[in-house]
Amino acid sequence: MIEPGTPEWAELVRVGIVRDGQRNWFLGEAALKIAPMGEDGVNPGGYENLRRYAEETGLEYNTLLAYRQVAYAWPANTRVLATCWKVHQQLVGHQELIREGMTVSEAAAALGQRNVGR
């Protein structure tokens, strides 16, 4: 776990502010480093550290939690690079539906078809 005030913390804040393109993934991964997922979804003291990180990077706390959830659900080796982060977010729990270049509308349609078939 990375603690506030450490050099690692300062670097996560610095990069989290300036990172472009892959910012959502970076911030989600940073949140996982700050507060790794545990049996209850977060380790002791993690929520306070996540709130502080959100504040220091200019994010809403709930946005950071969403980034963290998506990064956890989609480890780097499972992400589809030609597909946007928002599609990955929509398909958390339905990773088998994703395909390269999928749009948000296509992801919603795939989820809708999946739910109709149940």
C-alpha positions, -999 to +999 in steps of 0.1 A: +000+000+000+013+034-009+009+061+018+004+098+014+035+119+018+059+093+003+078+099-030+057+072-046+025+090-036+039+123-050+047+106-083+012+091-086-003+125-080+020+142-105+014+117-133-023+114-124-028+151-131-009+153-164-015+119-180-034+121-212-051+094-233-048+066-208-056+087-178-086+067-166-065+035-167-036+052-149-058+066-122-076+033-117-043+015-114-029+041-090-061+037-069-055+000-068-019+006-056-031+030-029-060+007-018-057-028-032-090-047-035-096-070-006-123-093+005-145-063+014-133-043-016-107-022+001-080-025+027-082-008+061-076+030+058-079+028+020-110+049+017-093+078+034-063+076+012-085+073-019-103+104-009-071+123-004-057+111-038-090+121-055-087+156-040-050+160-049-056+149-085-088+170-089-112+141-092-145+134-077-141+106-052-168+085-068-151+089-102-119+075-087-138+046-073-152+038-107-117+040-123-104+016-096-133-008-102-127-009-140-089-013-136-095-042-112-120-059-135-098-054-166-061-061-158-038-046-184-034-079-202-072-082-208-079-047-221-088-043-258-065-014-269-086-002-298-117+000-276-124+030-253-123+029-215-161+037-214-168+004-232-147-015-207-166+002-179-200-009-194-188-044-199-174-050-163-187-085-155-193-093-192-157-093-205-166-120-231-187-095-250-159-070-258-144-068-292-118-045-309-133-011-319-165-017-301-185+016-295-205+025-264-237+020-284-226-014-295-217-024-260-251-013-248-268-033-275-247-064-267-257-061-231-293-056-240-293-087-262-276-107-235-302-096-209-331-105-233-317-140-238-318-147-201 
